[in-house]
């Protein structure tokens, strides 16, 4: 069974993406898969570039004669420190472009830029320009032949825009026309102005994201840093010959991550480059609304069942729930209020509500907050509907964005797919085993640190471990509960895990007929 949100099931592009990422998950144990931390890795590489840049600036001379010479000193005479850090600065900057590009493509394929997430997407678009300006201004500071090529090209691009009264290119018609103040200005922009703008832009980008993961895992940070250091030692970065505006550079080693627009301009024109850059920016900014999508129904609050505990507001990954002053006459101070502009209909709030208990006898069953397209009454009905075959069977809760559990349904397996496994109330697990008689319950959610709704997998684990309210009751036999965290398309491995779980349950049943069931205890968790 799937919820009415089944339209959110992964398309072919998403399944292909998941399949491509599976080898990385095997190699990095899922949680440390770098594809799950692309945004955080971009910020980490930014920090590396910032720290190394500060060291390089200590020895940098902001003058026409001193710029190139000081970089050469760092590269050759201080190769053991300045040289390695210069290479690390360059490779960390390139890595930031790679992870930023992958982050954009991945979020787009997974449709995580639409709906209420449009704000993070839109505020992320200017970061692309900021990162590119970081790189371009950095190349200016070396003042070698590549910097000359970049400076002249940048001036031509700026002159195409009708915003300067005097052509910027005049500053680069000869060596005598270049002022040392230029390097002071570029250094200020590169080391002070752009970092401040970047930090503010990142803050805006994450403004509507609750509990953002701004740091990758420690293992991933350490591994990335070591890899960049090794690359810096084995393939150090060198400068071109010093800039000489009296002659045209004949051979240049282009950094295609940052400087691709300049060869493109040489092949076409300044206007074409602005058309591509401006048009691409507008298309990226408009993607959340292309094509227009129908918004699913948002969470609804039922005041008769809301005690104002605030668990739903605390758990909502999007900050879509506020606790406001009570509007009815019940003896509670607060009540939950949903902001429909921020709600993505993930259902995590339903899983966090203490009133979400199928044990309650109310007909129809309601709870403090729930999805109108898949209510608690629907949830209980889906558990009860297979009650006649529940004994000896396994109930599998799945996620619309994880492995497709309906593909592993069978005579001894009943499946229910939800918008997010975080929607499962702990009492629902208890009810399935005690009242309906399932031999075991399996939860198949998104892979670690890759939950489509960011925190659903974490909250589910914490509720089972009783680290988060509402917690799963101690009386629920953990040895009959299986949690599996996988990518979509990994249904074959899910089927294998369920088969093993079925055998494990059969062994337990055999043992319980002979021994005290309280003696055994084992809970299997598969990452």
Secondary structure, 3 states (H helix, E strand, C coil): CECHHHHHCCCHHHHHHHHHHHHHHHHHCCCCCHHHHHHHHHHHHHHHHHHHHHHHHHHCCCCCCHHHHHHHHHHHHCHHHHHHHHHHHHHHHHHHHHHHHHHHHHHHHCCCCCHHHHHHHHHHHHHHHHHHHHHHHHHHHHCEHHHHHHHHHHHHHHHHCCCCCCCHHHHHCCHHHCCCHHHHHHHHHHHHHHHHHHHHHHHHHCCCCCCCCCCCCHHHHHHHHHHHHHHHHHCCCCCCCECCCCCCCCCCCCCHHHHHHHHHHHHCCHHHHHHHHHHHHHHHHHHHHCCCCCCCCCEEECHHHCCCCCHHHHHCCCCCEEEEECCCCCCCCEEEEECCCCCCCCCHHHHHCCCCCCCCCCCCCCCCEEECCECHHHHHHHHHCCHHHCECCEEEEEECCCCCHHHHCECCEEEEEECCHHHCCHHHHHHHHHCCCECEEEEEECCCCCCCCCCHHHHHHHHHCCCCCCCCCCCCCHHHEEEEECCCCCHHHHHHHHHHHHHHHHHHHHHHCCCCCCCCCCCEEEC
